[in-house]
Amino acid sequence: MATATAAIEESQKRTEALAQGIVEAVTGAMQVYSIYIGDQLGFYEILEQDGPLTSHELARRSGTQERYVREWLEQQAVNGILDVEGDHSSGAAKFSLPPGHAEVLALQDNVNFLAPLAQLLVGAARPLESVLAAFRNGGGVPFSSYGTDAREGQARLNRPLFLNHLAQEWLAPVPGLDKRLRGQPPARVADIGCGGGWSSIGIARNYPTVRVDGYDLDLPSVDLAKKNVAAAGLQDRVRFYQQDAGAADVREGYDLVLAFECIHDMSDPVRALSAMRRLAKPGATVLVVDERVSEKFDPDAGLVERFMYGWSILHCLPVGMAEQPSAGTGTVMRPSVLAQYAREAGFSDVVVLPIEHLFFRFYQLKQ
Protein backbone atom coordinates (compact mmCIF):
# COMPACT_ATOMS: atom_id res chain seq x y z
CA MET A 1 0.00 0.00 0.00
CA ALA A 2 2.81 2.38 0.89
CA THR A 3 4.46 1.67 -2.44
CA ALA A 4 1.23 2.43 -4.32
CA THR A 5 0.76 5.69 -2.37
CA ALA A 6 4.32 6.77 -3.14
CA ALA A 7 3.77 6.04 -6.82
CA ILE A 8 0.60 8.14 -6.84
CA GLU A 9 2.38 11.02 -5.11
CA GLU A 10 5.26 10.82 -7.57
CA SER A 11 2.81 10.86 -10.48
CA GLN A 12 1.04 13.92 -9.05
CA LYS A 13 4.39 15.72 -8.65
CA ARG A 14 5.24 15.00 -12.27
CA THR A 15 1.80 16.23 -13.37
CA GLU A 16 2.18 19.46 -11.42
CA ALA A 17 5.73 19.97 -12.67
CA LEU A 18 4.64 19.46 -16.28
CA ALA A 19 1.68 21.84 -15.91
CA GLN A 20 3.89 24.51 -14.37
CA GLY A 21 6.51 23.94 -17.03
CA ILE A 22 3.97 24.42 -19.82
CA VAL A 23 2.76 27.72 -18.31
CA GLU A 24 6.35 28.88 -18.00
CA ALA A 25 7.11 27.76 -21.55
CA VAL A 26 4.13 29.66 -22.97
CA THR A 27 5.15 32.74 -20.99
CA GLY A 28 8.63 32.36 -22.44
CA ALA A 29 7.23 32.00 -25.95
CA MET A 30 5.26 35.23 -25.54
CA GLN A 31 8.44 36.88 -24.32
CA VAL A 32 10.18 35.75 -27.52
CA TYR A 33 7.45 37.38 -29.59
CA SER A 34 7.75 40.56 -27.53
CA ILE A 35 11.49 40.60 -28.27
CA TYR A 36 10.63 40.20 -31.94
CA ILE A 37 8.38 43.27 -31.72
CA GLY A 38 11.08 45.33 -30.01
CA ASP A 39 13.71 44.21 -32.49
CA GLN A 40 11.65 44.81 -35.61
CA LEU A 41 10.41 48.24 -34.48
CA GLY A 42 13.87 49.38 -33.40
CA PHE A 43 12.91 49.87 -29.75
CA TYR A 44 16.06 48.28 -28.34
CA GLU A 45 18.42 50.29 -30.52
CA ILE A 46 16.65 53.52 -29.60
CA LEU A 47 16.75 52.70 -25.89
CA GLU A 48 20.42 51.79 -26.15
CA GLN A 49 21.24 55.07 -27.90
CA ASP A 50 18.89 57.50 -26.16
CA GLY A 51 17.50 55.84 -23.01
CA PRO A 52 16.14 56.06 -20.41
CA LEU A 53 12.90 57.07 -22.18
CA THR A 54 9.24 57.41 -21.33
CA SER A 55 6.63 55.63 -23.42
CA HIS A 56 5.79 58.94 -25.14
CA GLU A 57 9.45 59.59 -25.98
CA LEU A 58 10.02 56.11 -27.36
CA ALA A 59 6.82 56.31 -29.40
CA ARG A 60 7.90 59.62 -30.96
CA ARG A 61 11.39 58.40 -31.77
CA SER A 62 10.16 55.14 -33.30
CA GLY A 63 7.10 56.47 -35.13
CA THR A 64 4.74 54.17 -33.23
CA GLN A 65 1.65 54.55 -31.05
CA GLU A 66 2.18 55.41 -27.39
CA ARG A 67 -0.52 53.12 -25.98
CA TYR A 68 1.06 50.08 -27.59
CA VAL A 69 4.54 51.22 -26.63
CA ARG A 70 3.51 51.67 -23.00
CA GLU A 71 2.13 48.13 -22.82
CA TRP A 72 5.28 46.73 -24.42
CA LEU A 73 7.55 48.64 -22.04
CA GLU A 74 5.61 47.38 -19.02
CA GLN A 75 5.72 43.82 -20.33
CA GLN A 76 9.47 44.08 -20.82
CA ALA A 77 9.91 45.46 -17.32
CA VAL A 78 7.91 42.73 -15.58
CA ASN A 79 9.99 40.16 -17.45
CA GLY A 80 13.24 41.72 -16.30
CA ILE A 81 14.38 42.79 -19.76
CA LEU A 82 14.12 46.54 -19.07
CA ASP A 83 14.68 48.64 -15.95
CA VAL A 84 12.13 51.27 -14.95
CA GLU A 85 12.44 54.32 -12.70
CA GLY A 86 10.21 57.23 -11.74
CA ASP A 87 6.48 57.76 -11.22
CA HIS A 88 4.62 55.31 -13.43
CA SER A 89 1.14 56.60 -12.59
CA SER A 90 1.88 60.03 -14.04
CA GLY A 91 3.36 58.67 -17.28
CA ALA A 92 6.79 59.99 -16.31
CA ALA A 93 8.38 56.59 -15.75
CA LYS A 94 11.52 56.07 -17.77
CA PHE A 95 12.60 52.73 -19.15
CA SER A 96 16.13 51.62 -20.02
CA LEU A 97 18.24 48.65 -21.03
CA PRO A 98 20.18 47.38 -17.98
CA PRO A 99 23.96 47.08 -18.25
CA GLY A 100 24.84 44.12 -20.45
CA HIS A 101 21.41 43.78 -22.07
CA ALA A 102 22.28 46.02 -25.02
CA GLU A 103 24.83 43.58 -26.38
CA VAL A 104 22.17 40.84 -26.42
CA LEU A 105 19.33 42.92 -27.86
CA ALA A 106 20.72 45.97 -29.69
CA LEU A 107 24.35 45.63 -30.80
CA GLN A 108 24.26 43.57 -33.98
CA ASP A 109 28.02 42.94 -34.26
CA ASN A 110 28.39 41.75 -30.67
CA VAL A 111 28.90 37.98 -30.31
CA ASN A 112 26.15 37.95 -27.63
CA PHE A 113 23.56 39.49 -29.98
CA LEU A 114 20.51 37.16 -29.83
CA ALA A 115 17.55 39.30 -30.89
CA PRO A 116 17.59 37.56 -34.32
CA LEU A 117 16.91 34.27 -32.54
CA ALA A 118 13.41 35.58 -31.84
CA GLN A 119 13.03 36.53 -35.50
CA LEU A 120 14.19 33.07 -36.54
CA LEU A 121 11.62 31.40 -34.28
CA VAL A 122 8.84 33.59 -35.66
CA GLY A 123 9.86 32.46 -39.14
CA ALA A 124 10.01 28.82 -38.08
CA ALA A 125 6.43 29.02 -36.78
CA ARG A 126 5.10 30.71 -39.92
CA PRO A 127 4.04 27.59 -41.90
CA LEU A 128 2.71 25.54 -38.98
CA GLU A 129 -0.35 24.38 -40.93
CA SER A 130 1.97 23.00 -43.62
CA VAL A 131 4.12 21.33 -40.97
CA LEU A 132 1.02 19.63 -39.53
CA ALA A 133 0.12 18.45 -43.02
CA ALA A 134 3.64 17.07 -43.48
CA PHE A 135 3.33 15.11 -40.23
CA ARG A 136 0.17 13.55 -41.61
CA ASN A 137 1.19 12.87 -45.20
CA GLY A 138 4.95 12.36 -44.90
CA GLY A 139 5.84 15.23 -47.19
CA GLY A 140 7.79 18.34 -46.37
CA VAL A 141 7.73 22.14 -46.32
CA PRO A 142 9.92 24.11 -48.78
CA PHE A 143 12.39 26.57 -47.24
CA SER A 144 10.67 29.39 -49.15
CA SER A 145 7.50 28.82 -47.08
CA TYR A 146 9.29 30.05 -43.95
CA GLY A 147 9.62 33.54 -45.39
CA THR A 148 11.76 36.56 -44.72
CA ASP A 149 11.95 36.20 -40.94
CA ALA A 150 13.56 32.77 -41.11
CA ARG A 151 15.97 33.84 -43.83
CA GLU A 152 16.99 37.15 -42.27
CA GLY A 153 16.89 35.85 -38.70
CA GLN A 154 19.41 33.14 -39.53
CA ALA A 155 21.67 35.58 -41.37
CA ARG A 156 21.57 38.19 -38.60
CA LEU A 157 22.17 35.54 -35.93
CA ASN A 158 25.25 34.23 -37.74
CA ARG A 159 26.66 37.63 -38.63
CA PRO A 160 28.60 38.38 -35.40
CA LEU A 161 29.87 34.80 -35.19
CA PHE A 162 31.15 34.76 -38.74
CA LEU A 163 32.68 38.22 -38.54
CA ASN A 164 34.33 37.73 -35.15
CA HIS A 165 35.14 34.02 -34.87
CA LEU A 166 35.11 32.28 -38.24
CA ALA A 167 38.61 33.10 -39.49
CA GLN A 168 40.30 33.86 -36.20
CA GLU A 169 39.14 30.88 -34.12
CA TRP A 170 37.64 28.28 -36.47
CA LEU A 171 39.73 28.30 -39.67
CA ALA A 172 43.10 29.32 -38.30
CA PRO A 173 43.60 26.13 -36.20
CA VAL A 174 42.95 23.78 -39.17
CA PRO A 175 46.34 22.33 -40.14
CA GLY A 176 47.85 24.15 -43.12
CA LEU A 177 44.71 26.13 -43.91
CA ASP A 178 45.62 29.57 -42.56
CA LYS A 179 48.93 29.50 -44.45
CA ARG A 180 47.21 28.58 -47.72
CA LEU A 181 44.53 31.24 -47.33
CA ARG A 182 47.23 33.88 -46.87
CA GLY A 183 49.51 32.55 -49.59
CA GLN A 184 49.98 32.89 -53.32
CA PRO A 185 48.50 32.35 -55.76
CA PRO A 186 45.30 33.67 -54.13
CA ALA A 187 43.26 30.87 -52.62
CA ARG A 188 39.75 30.06 -53.85
CA VAL A 189 36.95 29.21 -51.43
CA ALA A 190 33.55 27.62 -52.09
CA ASP A 191 30.90 28.41 -49.47
CA ILE A 192 28.06 25.88 -49.82
CA GLY A 193 24.61 26.98 -48.60
CA CYS A 194 25.89 30.51 -48.04
CA GLY A 195 22.54 32.03 -47.00
CA GLY A 196 22.91 35.75 -46.30
CA GLY A 197 26.61 35.61 -47.13
CA TRP A 198 28.19 36.46 -43.79
CA SER A 199 30.42 33.38 -43.78
CA SER A 200 31.83 34.39 -47.18
CA ILE A 201 32.24 37.98 -46.04
CA GLY A 202 33.93 36.93 -42.80
CA ILE A 203 36.49 34.88 -44.72
CA ALA A 204 37.21 37.63 -47.26
CA ARG A 205 37.56 40.29 -44.56
CA ASN A 206 40.17 38.30 -42.68
CA TYR A 207 42.05 36.91 -45.68
CA PRO A 208 42.66 39.87 -48.01
CA THR A 209 43.64 37.94 -51.14
CA VAL A 210 41.16 35.05 -51.19
CA ARG A 211 38.32 34.82 -53.67
CA VAL A 212 35.08 33.34 -52.36
CA ASP A 213 32.18 31.87 -54.33
CA GLY A 214 28.98 31.39 -52.36
CA TYR A 215 26.28 28.99 -53.54
CA ASP A 216 22.67 28.77 -52.43
CA LEU A 217 19.46 27.54 -54.05
CA ASP A 218 17.28 30.20 -52.40
CA LEU A 219 17.13 33.30 -54.63
CA PRO A 220 16.10 35.76 -51.87
CA SER A 221 19.06 34.52 -49.77
CA VAL A 222 21.43 35.13 -52.67
CA ASP A 223 19.95 38.61 -53.21
CA LEU A 224 20.44 39.33 -49.49
CA ALA A 225 24.03 38.06 -49.69
CA LYS A 226 24.77 40.34 -52.66
CA LYS A 227 23.35 43.30 -50.75
CA ASN A 228 25.48 42.46 -47.70
CA VAL A 229 28.69 42.02 -49.66
CA ALA A 230 28.14 45.30 -51.49
CA ALA A 231 27.72 47.09 -48.16
CA ALA A 232 30.97 45.44 -47.00
CA GLY A 233 32.77 46.62 -50.14
CA LEU A 234 34.00 43.13 -51.01
CA GLN A 235 32.11 42.39 -54.22
CA ASP A 236 35.38 42.34 -56.17
CA ARG A 237 36.46 39.15 -54.34
CA VAL A 238 33.17 37.60 -53.21
CA ARG A 239 30.53 36.38 -55.63
CA PHE A 240 27.22 34.66 -55.00
CA TYR A 241 25.35 32.25 -57.23
CA GLN A 242 21.82 30.95 -57.10
CA GLN A 243 22.60 27.42 -58.20
CA ASP A 244 23.39 23.94 -57.04
CA ALA A 245 27.08 23.82 -56.17
CA GLY A 246 27.21 20.47 -57.94
CA ALA A 247 26.76 22.32 -61.22
CA ALA A 248 29.59 24.78 -60.54
CA ASP A 249 32.57 25.12 -62.89
CA VAL A 250 35.45 23.20 -61.30
CA ARG A 251 38.16 23.58 -63.94
CA GLU A 252 40.40 25.31 -61.38
CA GLY A 253 39.00 23.77 -58.20
CA TYR A 254 38.90 25.25 -54.72
CA ASP A 255 41.46 25.31 -51.93
CA LEU A 256 38.74 25.34 -49.26
CA VAL A 257 35.22 23.95 -49.58
CA LEU A 258 32.97 24.42 -46.57
CA ALA A 259 29.35 24.10 -45.52
CA PHE A 260 27.94 25.76 -42.42
CA GLU A 261 24.80 24.38 -40.77
CA CYS A 262 23.18 23.21 -43.98
CA ILE A 263 24.01 19.55 -44.64
CA HIS A 264 21.34 18.39 -42.17
CA ASP A 265 18.72 20.44 -44.06
CA MET A 266 19.34 18.70 -47.39
CA SER A 267 17.17 15.96 -48.79
CA ASP A 268 20.22 14.34 -50.40
CA PRO A 269 23.23 15.09 -48.19
CA VAL A 270 25.39 12.46 -49.91
CA ARG A 271 24.94 14.23 -53.23
CA ALA A 272 25.89 17.56 -51.61
CA LEU A 273 29.01 16.07 -50.04
CA SER A 274 29.93 14.43 -53.35
CA ALA A 275 29.71 17.86 -54.97
CA MET A 276 31.98 19.30 -52.27
CA ARG A 277 34.54 16.55 -52.93
CA ARG A 278 34.41 17.27 -56.66
CA LEU A 279 34.89 21.01 -56.10
CA ALA A 280 37.99 20.52 -53.95
CA LYS A 281 41.46 20.50 -55.46
CA PRO A 282 43.71 17.56 -54.56
CA GLY A 283 44.96 18.29 -51.06
CA ALA A 284 42.31 20.96 -50.44
CA THR A 285 40.51 21.37 -47.11
CA VAL A 286 36.87 20.29 -46.91
CA LEU A 287 34.97 21.38 -43.79
CA VAL A 288 31.45 20.76 -42.54
CA VAL A 289 30.24 22.72 -39.52
CA ASP A 290 27.04 21.37 -38.05
CA GLU A 291 25.20 21.05 -34.76
CA ARG A 292 27.03 19.80 -31.66
CA VAL A 293 24.52 17.13 -30.71
CA SER A 294 25.15 14.04 -28.62
CA GLU A 295 26.83 10.95 -30.02
CA LYS A 296 23.57 9.02 -29.57
CA PHE A 297 20.01 9.63 -28.38
CA ASP A 298 19.77 10.40 -24.68
CA PRO A 299 16.57 11.85 -23.16
CA ASP A 300 18.74 13.50 -20.49
CA ALA A 301 21.23 15.03 -22.93
CA GLY A 302 20.41 18.56 -21.80
CA LEU A 303 19.57 22.02 -23.10
CA VAL A 304 21.44 21.95 -26.40
CA GLU A 305 19.74 18.72 -27.45
CA ARG A 306 16.31 20.09 -26.51
CA PHE A 307 17.10 23.26 -28.44
CA MET A 308 18.11 21.32 -31.56
CA TYR A 309 15.12 18.99 -31.52
CA GLY A 310 12.84 22.03 -31.36
CA TRP A 311 14.31 23.44 -34.56
CA SER A 312 14.17 20.03 -36.16
CA ILE A 313 10.43 19.42 -35.79
CA LEU A 314 9.52 22.98 -36.77
CA HIS A 315 11.96 23.64 -39.60
CA CYS A 316 14.92 21.45 -40.50
CA LEU A 317 13.21 18.08 -40.90
CA PRO A 318 10.25 19.50 -42.88
CA VAL A 319 12.65 21.42 -45.15
CA GLY A 320 14.75 18.31 -45.70
CA MET A 321 11.63 16.30 -46.53
CA ALA A 322 10.37 18.82 -49.10
CA GLU A 323 12.10 16.92 -51.91
CA GLN A 324 11.62 13.18 -52.21
CA PRO A 325 13.26 10.76 -51.87
CA SER A 326 14.83 12.25 -48.73
CA ALA A 327 17.39 11.09 -46.21
CA GLY A 328 15.18 12.72 -43.54
CA THR A 329 18.15 13.83 -41.46
CA GLY A 330 16.82 16.72 -39.35
CA THR A 331 18.78 19.06 -37.11
CA VAL A 332 19.98 16.31 -34.78
CA MET A 333 22.58 14.82 -37.14
CA ARG A 334 24.80 12.55 -35.05
CA PRO A 335 28.54 12.43 -35.89
CA SER A 336 28.16 8.81 -37.01
CA VAL A 337 25.44 9.82 -39.47
CA LEU A 338 27.61 12.49 -41.08
CA ALA A 339 30.52 10.05 -41.22
CA GLN A 340 28.32 7.55 -43.07
CA TYR A 341 27.19 10.22 -45.54
CA ALA A 342 30.83 11.23 -46.11
CA ARG A 343 31.92 7.66 -46.80
CA GLU A 344 29.08 7.22 -49.28
CA ALA A 345 30.21 10.46 -50.96
CA GLY A 346 33.70 9.06 -51.45
CA PHE A 347 35.65 10.64 -48.59
CA SER A 348 38.21 8.40 -46.92
CA ASP A 349 37.78 9.69 -43.38
CA VAL A 350 36.07 12.27 -41.16
CA VAL A 351 38.01 13.99 -38.38
CA VAL A 352 36.31 15.96 -35.60
CA LEU A 353 38.52 19.02 -35.10
CA PRO A 354 39.46 20.11 -31.55
CA ILE A 355 37.55 23.39 -31.78
CA GLU A 356 35.30 24.11 -28.80
CA HIS A 357 31.89 25.66 -29.32
CA LEU A 358 28.63 25.20 -27.42
CA PHE A 359 26.47 24.68 -30.52
CA PHE A 360 28.80 23.72 -33.38
CA ARG A 361 30.93 20.68 -34.17
CA PHE A 362 33.68 21.02 -36.79
CA TYR A 363 34.34 18.15 -39.17
CA GLN A 364 37.22 17.86 -41.64
CA LEU A 365 36.46 15.48 -44.49
CA LYS A 366 39.51 13.74 -45.90
CA GLN A 367 39.78 13.09 -49.63
C-alpha positions as CSV (number, residue, x, y, z in Angstrom):
1,M,0.0,0.0,0.0
2,A,2.8,2.4,0.9
3,T,4.5,1.7,-2.4
4,A,1.2,2.4,-4.3
5,T,0.8,5.7,-2.4
6,A,4.3,6.8,-3.1
7,A,3.8,6.0,-6.8
8,I,0.6,8.1,-6.8
9,E,2.4,11.0,-5.1
10,E,5.3,10.8,-7.6
11,S,2.8,10.9,-10.5
12,Q,1.0,13.9,-9.0
13,K,4.4,15.7,-8.6
14,R,5.2,15.0,-12.3
15,T,1.8,16.2,-13.4
16,E,2.2,19.5,-11.4
17,A,5.7,20.0,-12.7
18,L,4.6,19.5,-16.3
19,A,1.7,21.8,-15.9
20,Q,3.9,24.5,-14.4
21,G,6.5,23.9,-17.0
22,I,4.0,24.4,-19.8
23,V,2.8,27.7,-18.3
24,E,6.4,28.9,-18.0
25,A,7.1,27.8,-21.6
26,V,4.1,29.7,-23.0
27,T,5.1,32.7,-21.0
28,G,8.6,32.4,-22.4
29,A,7.2,32.0,-25.9
30,M,5.3,35.2,-25.5
31,Q,8.4,36.9,-24.3
32,V,10.2,35.7,-27.5
33,Y,7.4,37.4,-29.6
34,S,7.8,40.6,-27.5
35,I,11.5,40.6,-28.3
36,Y,10.6,40.2,-31.9
37,I,8.4,43.3,-31.7
38,G,11.1,45.3,-30.0
39,D,13.7,44.2,-32.5
40,Q,11.6,44.8,-35.6
41,L,10.4,48.2,-34.5
42,G,13.9,49.4,-33.4
43,F,12.9,49.9,-29.8
44,Y,16.1,48.3,-28.3
45,E,18.4,50.3,-30.5
46,I,16.7,53.5,-29.6
47,L,16.7,52.7,-25.9
48,E,20.4,51.8,-26.2
49,Q,21.2,55.1,-27.9
50,D,18.9,57.5,-26.2
51,G,17.5,55.8,-23.0
52,P,16.1,56.1,-20.4
53,L,12.9,57.1,-22.2
54,T,9.2,57.4,-21.3
55,S,6.6,55.6,-23.4
56,H,5.8,58.9,-25.1
57,E,9.5,59.6,-26.0
58,L,10.0,56.1,-27.4
59,A,6.8,56.3,-29.4
60,R,7.9,59.6,-31.0
61,R,11.4,58.4,-31.8
62,S,10.2,55.1,-33.3
63,G,7.1,56.5,-35.1
64,T,4.7,54.2,-33.2
65,Q,1.7,54.6,-31.1
66,E,2.2,55.4,-27.4
67,R,-0.5,53.1,-26.0
68,Y,1.1,50.1,-27.6
69,V,4.5,51.2,-26.6
70,R,3.5,51.7,-23.0
71,E,2.1,48.1,-22.8
72,W,5.3,46.7,-24.4
73,L,7.5,48.6,-22.0
74,E,5.6,47.4,-19.0
75,Q,5.7,43.8,-20.3
76,Q,9.5,44.1,-20.8
77,A,9.9,45.5,-17.3
78,V,7.9,42.7,-15.6
79,N,10.0,40.2,-17.4
80,G,13.2,41.7,-16.3
81,I,14.4,42.8,-19.8
82,L,14.1,46.5,-19.1
83,D,14.7,48.6,-16.0
84,V,12.1,51.3,-14.9
85,E,12.4,54.3,-12.7
86,G,10.2,57.2,-11.7
87,D,6.5,57.8,-11.2
88,H,4.6,55.3,-13.4
89,S,1.1,56.6,-12.6
90,S,1.9,60.0,-14.0
91,G,3.4,58.7,-17.3
92,A,6.8,60.0,-16.3
93,A,8.4,56.6,-15.7
94,K,11.5,56.1,-17.8
95,F,12.6,52.7,-19.1
96,S,16.1,51.6,-20.0
97,L,18.2,48.6,-21.0
98,P,20.2,47.4,-18.0
99,P,24.0,47.1,-18.3
100,G,24.8,44.1,-20.4
101,H,21.4,43.8,-22.1
102,A,22.3,46.0,-25.0
103,E,24.8,43.6,-26.4
104,V,22.2,40.8,-26.4
105,L,19.3,42.9,-27.9
106,A,20.7,46.0,-29.7
107,L,24.3,45.6,-30.8
108,Q,24.3,43.6,-34.0
109,D,28.0,42.9,-34.3
110,N,28.4,41.7,-30.7
111,V,28.9,38.0,-30.3
112,N,26.2,37.9,-27.6
113,F,23.6,39.5,-30.0
114,L,20.5,37.2,-29.8
115,A,17.6,39.3,-30.9
116,P,17.6,37.6,-34.3
117,L,16.9,34.3,-32.5
118,A,13.4,35.6,-31.8
119,Q,13.0,36.5,-35.5
120,L,14.2,33.1,-36.5
121,L,11.6,31.4,-34.3
122,V,8.8,33.6,-35.7
123,G,9.9,32.5,-39.1
124,A,10.0,28.8,-38.1
125,A,6.4,29.0,-36.8
126,R,5.1,30.7,-39.9
127,P,4.0,27.6,-41.9
128,L,2.7,25.5,-39.0
129,E,-0.3,24.4,-40.9
130,S,2.0,23.0,-43.6
131,V,4.1,21.3,-41.0
132,L,1.0,19.6,-39.5
133,A,0.1,18.4,-43.0
134,A,3.6,17.1,-43.5
135,F,3.3,15.1,-40.2
136,R,0.2,13.6,-41.6
137,N,1.2,12.9,-45.2
138,G,5.0,12.4,-44.9
139,G,5.8,15.2,-47.2
140,G,7.8,18.3,-46.4
141,V,7.7,22.1,-46.3
142,P,9.9,24.1,-48.8
143,F,12.4,26.6,-47.2
144,S,10.7,29.4,-49.1
145,S,7.5,28.8,-47.1
146,Y,9.3,30.1,-44.0
147,G,9.6,33.5,-45.4
148,T,11.8,36.6,-44.7
149,D,11.9,36.2,-40.9
150,A,13.6,32.8,-41.1
151,R,16.0,33.8,-43.8
152,E,17.0,37.1,-42.3
153,G,16.9,35.9,-38.7
154,Q,19.4,33.1,-39.5
155,A,21.7,35.6,-41.4
156,R,21.6,38.2,-38.6
157,L,22.2,35.5,-35.9
158,N,25.2,34.2,-37.7
159,R,26.7,37.6,-38.6
160,P,28.6,38.4,-35.4
161,L,29.9,34.8,-35.2
162,F,31.1,34.8,-38.7
163,L,32.7,38.2,-38.5
164,N,34.3,37.7,-35.1
165,H,35.1,34.0,-34.9
166,L,35.1,32.3,-38.2
167,A,38.6,33.1,-39.5
168,Q,40.3,33.9,-36.2
169,E,39.1,30.9,-34.1
170,W,37.6,28.3,-36.5
171,L,39.7,28.3,-39.7
172,A,43.1,29.3,-38.3
173,P,43.6,26.1,-36.2
174,V,43.0,23.8,-39.2
175,P,46.3,22.3,-40.1
176,G,47.8,24.2,-43.1
177,L,44.7,26.1,-43.9
178,D,45.6,29.6,-42.6
179,K,48.9,29.5,-44.5
180,R,47.2,28.6,-47.7
181,L,44.5,31.2,-47.3
182,R,47.2,33.9,-46.9
183,G,49.5,32.5,-49.6
184,Q,50.0,32.9,-53.3
185,P,48.5,32.4,-55.8
186,P,45.3,33.7,-54.1
187,A,43.3,30.9,-52.6
188,R,39.8,30.1,-53.9
189,V,36.9,29.2,-51.4
190,A,33.6,27.6,-52.1
191,D,30.9,28.4,-49.5
192,I,28.1,25.9,-49.8
193,G,24.6,27.0,-48.6
194,C,25.9,30.5,-48.0
195,G,22.5,32.0,-47.0
196,G,22.9,35.7,-46.3
197,G,26.6,35.6,-47.1
198,W,28.2,36.5,-43.8
199,S,30.4,33.4,-43.8
200,S,31.8,34.4,-47.2
201,I,32.2,38.0,-46.0
202,G,33.9,36.9,-42.8
203,I,36.5,34.9,-44.7
204,A,37.2,37.6,-47.3
205,R,37.6,40.3,-44.6
206,N,40.2,38.3,-42.7
207,Y,42.1,36.9,-45.7
208,P,42.7,39.9,-48.0
209,T,43.6,37.9,-51.1
210,V,41.2,35.0,-51.2
211,R,38.3,34.8,-53.7
212,V,35.1,33.3,-52.4
213,D,32.2,31.9,-54.3
214,G,29.0,31.4,-52.4
215,Y,26.3,29.0,-53.5
216,D,22.7,28.8,-52.4
217,L,19.5,27.5,-54.1
218,D,17.3,30.2,-52.4
219,L,17.1,33.3,-54.6
220,P,16.1,35.8,-51.9
221,S,19.1,34.5,-49.8
222,V,21.4,35.1,-52.7
223,D,20.0,38.6,-53.2
224,L,20.4,39.3,-49.5
225,A,24.0,38.1,-49.7
226,K,24.8,40.3,-52.7
227,K,23.4,43.3,-50.8
228,N,25.5,42.5,-47.7
229,V,28.7,42.0,-49.7
230,A,28.1,45.3,-51.5
231,A,27.7,47.1,-48.2
232,A,31.0,45.4,-47.0
233,G,32.8,46.6,-50.1
234,L,34.0,43.1,-51.0
235,Q,32.1,42.4,-54.2
236,D,35.4,42.3,-56.2
237,R,36.5,39.2,-54.3
238,V,33.2,37.6,-53.2
239,R,30.5,36.4,-55.6
240,F,27.2,34.7,-55.0
241,Y,25.4,32.3,-57.2
242,Q,21.8,30.9,-57.1
243,Q,22.6,27.4,-58.2
244,D,23.4,23.9,-57.0
245,A,27.1,23.8,-56.2
246,G,27.2,20.5,-57.9
247,A,26.8,22.3,-61.2
248,A,29.6,24.8,-60.5
249,D,32.6,25.1,-62.9
250,V,35.4,23.2,-61.3
251,R,38.2,23.6,-63.9
252,E,40.4,25.3,-61.4
253,G,39.0,23.8,-58.2
254,Y,38.9,25.3,-54.7
255,D,41.5,25.3,-51.9
256,L,38.7,25.3,-49.3
257,V,35.2,24.0,-49.6
258,L,33.0,24.4,-46.6
259,A,29.4,24.1,-45.5
260,F,27.9,25.8,-42.4
261,E,24.8,24.4,-40.8
262,C,23.2,23.2,-44.0
263,I,24.0,19.6,-44.6
264,H,21.3,18.4,-42.2
265,D,18.7,20.4,-44.1
266,M,19.3,18.7,-47.4
267,S,17.2,16.0,-48.8
268,D,20.2,14.3,-50.4
269,P,23.2,15.1,-48.2
270,V,25.4,12.5,-49.9
271,R,24.9,14.2,-53.2
272,A,25.9,17.6,-51.6
273,L,29.0,16.1,-50.0
274,S,29.9,14.4,-53.4
275,A,29.7,17.9,-55.0
276,M,32.0,19.3,-52.3
277,R,34.5,16.5,-52.9
278,R,34.4,17.3,-56.7
279,L,34.9,21.0,-56.1
280,A,38.0,20.5,-54.0
281,K,41.5,20.5,-55.5
282,P,43.7,17.6,-54.6
283,G,45.0,18.3,-51.1
284,A,42.3,21.0,-50.4
285,T,40.5,21.4,-47.1
286,V,36.9,20.3,-46.9
287,L,35.0,21.4,-43.8
288,V,31.5,20.8,-42.5
289,V,30.2,22.7,-39.5
290,D,27.0,21.4,-38.0
291,E,25.2,21.0,-34.8
292,R,27.0,19.8,-31.7
293,V,24.5,17.1,-30.7
294,S,25.2,14.0,-28.6
295,E,26.8,11.0,-30.0
296,K,23.6,9.0,-29.6
297,F,20.0,9.6,-28.4
298,D,19.8,10.4,-24.7
299,P,16.6,11.9,-23.2
300,D,18.7,13.5,-20.5
301,A,21.2,15.0,-22.9
302,G,20.4,18.6,-21.8
303,L,19.6,22.0,-23.1
304,V,21.4,21.9,-26.4
305,E,19.7,18.7,-27.5
306,R,16.3,20.1,-26.5
307,F,17.1,23.3,-28.4
308,M,18.1,21.3,-31.6
309,Y,15.1,19.0,-31.5
310,G,12.8,22.0,-31.4
311,W,14.3,23.4,-34.6
312,S,14.2,20.0,-36.2
313,I,10.4,19.4,-35.8
314,L,9.5,23.0,-36.8
315,H,12.0,23.6,-39.6
316,C,14.9,21.4,-40.5
317,L,13.2,18.1,-40.9
318,P,10.3,19.5,-42.9
319,V,12.7,21.4,-45.2
320,G,14.7,18.3,-45.7
321,M,11.6,16.3,-46.5
322,A,10.4,18.8,-49.1
323,E,12.1,16.9,-51.9
324,Q,11.6,13.2,-52.2
325,P,13.3,10.8,-51.9
326,S,14.8,12.2,-48.7
327,A,17.4,11.1,-46.2
328,G,15.2,12.7,-43.5
329,T,18.1,13.8,-41.5
330,G,16.8,16.7,-39.3
331,T,18.8,19.1,-37.1
332,V,20.0,16.3,-34.8
333,M,22.6,14.8,-37.1
334,R,24.8,12.5,-35.1
335,P,28.5,12.4,-35.9
336,S,28.2,8.8,-37.0
337,V,25.4,9.8,-39.5
338,L,27.6,12.5,-41.1
339,A,30.5,10.0,-41.2
340,Q,28.3,7.6,-43.1
341,Y,27.2,10.2,-45.5
342,A,30.8,11.2,-46.1
343,R,31.9,7.7,-46.8
344,E,29.1,7.2,-49.3
345,A,30.2,10.5,-51.0
346,G,33.7,9.1,-51.5
347,F,35.6,10.6,-48.6
348,S,38.2,8.4,-46.9
349,D,37.8,9.7,-43.4
350,V,36.1,12.3,-41.2
351,V,38.0,14.0,-38.4
352,V,36.3,16.0,-35.6
353,L,38.5,19.0,-35.1
354,P,39.5,20.1,-31.6
355,I,37.5,23.4,-31.8
356,E,35.3,24.1,-28.8
357,H,31.9,25.7,-29.3
358,L,28.6,25.2,-27.4
359,F,26.5,24.7,-30.5
360,F,28.8,23.7,-33.4
361,R,30.9,20.7,-34.2
362,F,33.7,21.0,-36.8
363,Y,34.3,18.1,-39.2
364,Q,37.2,17.9,-41.6
365,L,36.5,15.5,-44.5
366,K,39.5,13.7,-45.9
367,Q,39.8,13.1,-49.6
